[in-house]
Amino acid sequence: MILYINEEEVSRLVNVGDAIAAVERVGRSMAGGDTIFLPRARLRMKNGFLHLMPASDEKEGIFGYKAYTSFKGEARFLVHLFDGNTGDPLAIIEGDKLGQLRTGAASAAATRVLARQKSATLGLIGSGYQAETQLTAVLAARSFKSVKVFSRNYDHAKSFCEKMQKSCGTALEAVRNVIDAAICDVVTTATSAMSPVLPGEVLKAGCHVNAAGGNTLLKRELDEIAVSRADIIVIDSREQGEKECGDFLPLLEKGKLHWSDIYEFRDLFNGAVARRTEDEITIFKSQGIGPWDVALASVVYRRGLEQKMGVKLPI
């Protein structure tokens, strides 16, 4: 029997803290060589795309994949889990909320390692769906005195702050100028921008940046100055980045940046990368990888069994 768990049940079974714990656990597993995965594959069809992200979590004894479709601006997500010992199918889990949580959790994990301990201000560029868990996850990772939120639509940023203030203990402020958000100690971008939204020349010494919005060669949130000023750059997967990291493409093509200079997510957990001075600028580029989905989905699955949630499918 396969357990089917829907979006509403996912929201009841796990929260941001669970997502951070799952993503950090699988990060350690990746560092130890106990997790394998393939870069995102995209099948382009006449009217849309099918995207596949497989991963195996050896320590948890589970493997699976996230499959999602994008047709005419609408995406649908499902995570499929299998038993790592028998290959038996275990669960199908609706993956929209799950994906939102794990993406925010990855930024939180990077912030814990790369941001300065004395970071006091958080800048958030973007005020959409993904921005919600970017905010809550990073606030769970570090304490900040204030948060500046910028959106191309100021009213949307203001509404976002009003909505999120209810669950945040830190003061949120909508700002009209992107520079107000960009000059913070930690800056997170969560947009669908096709051209850079973060002006690199205004980044302060010691800033940490989470770039979580773009995952195709056509999308860019970081300008060349921001990337070139970074002392440490971490990406979730170099192999995947070679296919779809638009943020780094201009400097790579000019020979001013090389993949050998860029660390991977697993390096945050194996001691290979850490902030060396208070003045270093650090960047974490998040595109989304399968191990994060499988790790959090396995938590959802086990809790679903324990709490008797979901529907057992007769297959």
N, C-alpha and C positions, 0 to 999 in steps of 0.2 A: 504494500500500500504506500502511496506517495502522499505526503502531507502538503496541502495547498494553503498558503498563508497570504491573506490580502493586505492591502496598504494600511487599512485601519488597524489591523492586528499587529502589523510591524510597529506602528507608532506606539502601541500599548506595551509591546514586549521589550523594546530597547530605547535608550535615550542617547544624548550626546556623550555622556560619560562612558556608556557601554561601547559606543563607537570608537572613542579615543583608545580605550583599553584594547579593543580588538585590533585596531590598526597598528598600535604600538607592539602588540604581541606578534602580529604577523611580520612587522618590520624586523623584530629580533629573529624570527624564523627565517626570513629572507637573508639576513646577515649570516646565519649559521648554515645556509645552503639547504634548508629543509622545506623551502617553498619554491616551486617552479611555475612559470607562467609564460604565455606568449603575448606579443603586442596585439593591440586591438586590430581586428580584421574588419574591413568594411566592404560589403557587397552592394555595388551600385546598380539599381534597377531603373526602369523607366520612370516610375513615380515616387521613388524613395530609396532608403538605404536599410540594410540589415547590418548590425554591428555585433561582433562576437568577441568576448574577453574571457579566455579560459585560464584556470589556475588550479594548482594542486597544493594543499596544505598538509604536508606529510605528518607533522606532529599531531595534528588534530584528526588525522585519518579520514579526511574529507577532500573531495575534489569537485570541481564544477565549472560553471561558466555563467556569465551574464550575457543575455541576448536582448538586444533592443532594436526597435524599428523607429525610423524617423521619416514621416510622410507628411508633406505639406505643413511643416512647422509643428507637428504633434509627435511626441515620442512616447513609446510604451516599453516598459522595462520588466524583464523576468530573470530571476536567478535560479538556476537548476543545480541541485546538489546531489552527489553520489557518494556511496560508501567507498572509502579508499582501500578496503581490504577485499571486498567482494564485487565492487562495481555496480551494486544494486542502486537504483534511483531512490532518493530519500525525500526530496522536497522540491516544490516549485514555489518560489516566493516573489511576490510583486515587488519590484525593485526601485520605484521612484523615490520614496522616502528613505529607503536604505542607501541609495546612491547619494542623496543629499547629505545624510549623516556622515557617511564615510569620507566624503570630500572635505567637509569641515574638519573632521577628525585628523586628516592628514596634515592640514595646515596647522592644527594645534600641536601635533607631534613635532613638526619642524620648528615651530615657534619655541617650544620648550628647549630645544637644543641650540638653536641659532640666535634667538633674540637675547639682547642684554638683560641681565637680571634686573637692572634698574629702569627698564622700559616703563614709561608712565602714560604714554598716549598711543592710542590705536586709531589709524585711519582706515576707513572702509570705502572703497570706490566701487559702486554698484549697490543697488537696493532691491534686487529681485529675489527669486526663490532661493537660489544658492547662497545669497548673501546672508540669509537668516542663520544657517548653521555655521557659516564662516564666522559670524559674530559670536554666536553662543559657544562654539568650540574653542576659539582663541581666548575668549574670556574665561573659559574653564581651565585653560592651560596656564594663563598668567593673569595677574591682577593689574588693572589699569585705572588711572585716575579719571580719564575721559576718553570718549570715542567721537570722532568726527566722521560723518557720513556724507559722501558726495554722490549725486546722481545727475545725469544730464537733465533730468526732470526734477527740479527742486521740490515741487509738491510731493512727488513720489518719495523722495528722501525724507521729507518731513513726516509723511504718513508712516513710513517704515520705522522711524525713530519712535513715534507715538505707539506703534504696535509692539515693538520689541522692548521698549522701556519697562513694560509691565513685568517682563521676565528677567531683566538685567539689573544688577545692582550698581552698575556703572552709569554715569550720566552720558546720555547720547545727544548729539547735536547735529542737525542737518546744516551743511555749509553750501554756499553758492559757488565757491571757487575750488576747483580740484586741488589747488596748491595747499589749501588749508588741511586737506586730508593727507596730501603727499609728504608733508613735513613732519609727520608723526614718527614716533620711535619704531613702531611696527605698522606696516601698510599692507592691506590685503585687497587685491583686485578680484572681483567676481562679476565679470561682464561678458557680453557676447560681442565685444568690439572687434571690428575689422582693422582698425588703426589704433595706434598707441593711445592710452588714456592716462598713463603715469609719466609725468615729466621728470626724467632722470636727473636733470640739472639741479632740482630743488631738494633731492634726497639728502637728509642730514647724515653726518658721519655717525656710524654705529647703527644705522637703520637696518631692520630686517624686513624683507618683502615676501609675501605669499602671493604668487600669481596663479590664481585658480580658475580663471575663466576660459581660456582658449585651449582647444585640443585639435586644431587643424592648421595646416600651413597657411590658410587664408586669414586666420585670426591672430591679432596681436594686441596685447595690453601694455607691454613694456617697450619703450623706445630704445634706440641704440645706446643712448647715453646711460640709461639705467643699467643695462646689461654690462656695458663696458666699465662702469664704475664699480661693479660688484667684485669683492675680493674672494668670496666663496659663492659658488653656484651649485645647487643641488636640484636634480630632476628625479621624478619617480622612476623613470626607465629611460636610459639612453637609447636603447634599441627602438623603443616606441617613439621617442623624441625625434629620431632621425627621419621618421615618417611624417610626423605631424606637429612639430614644434615651430610655429610661426614666429614666436617671440625671439628665438635665437637665429633664425635663418639668415637675416641680413648680414650679421657679423660672421657667421660661419662661411657664407659665400665669399666674403671679402678676406678670409683668412685671419681675421682679428680675434676669432674665438675657435677653439678646437674641442671636439668631444672629449678628448683626453683630459681637458681642464675641468670637466664637469663631473661632480660626484652624483651618486644615485641615492635614492631613499634609504636603501639598506645600510648605507655608510653612516647614517645618523645613529645606528645602533651597534656598529662594530668598532667604534673608536677611530674610524678613518677621517672623520671630519668633525670639527668643533670650532667655535669662535676662539680666535687667538688674541685679539685685542679689542678694546672697547670702541675703536674707531672703524672697524671693518664693516663694510656693507655686505649683507648676505641676501641671497635670493633662493627661494624654494619654488620651483616650477612644477605645478601639479597638473597632470593631464587626465589622471584616473587610470588605475590598473586593476586587473582582475583579482589579485590576492586580497585587496581591501574588501571587495564585494563578497568573496567566498568566506573570509574571516568573520565579517559581521553577519552574513547570512547563516553561518553555522551556529552563532549565538541565538539568532532568531529561531532557528529550527529546534534547537534543544529546549529553549524556553517554551516554545509552542507545544512540544510534547509534554513537558512538565505541567503546564497550565491548561492543557487540553484545549488549545486554540487551534484554529485551522479546520480544514475539511479533508478527510481521508478519501483520496480518489481510488476507485476500484481498478487500478492498473498496476 
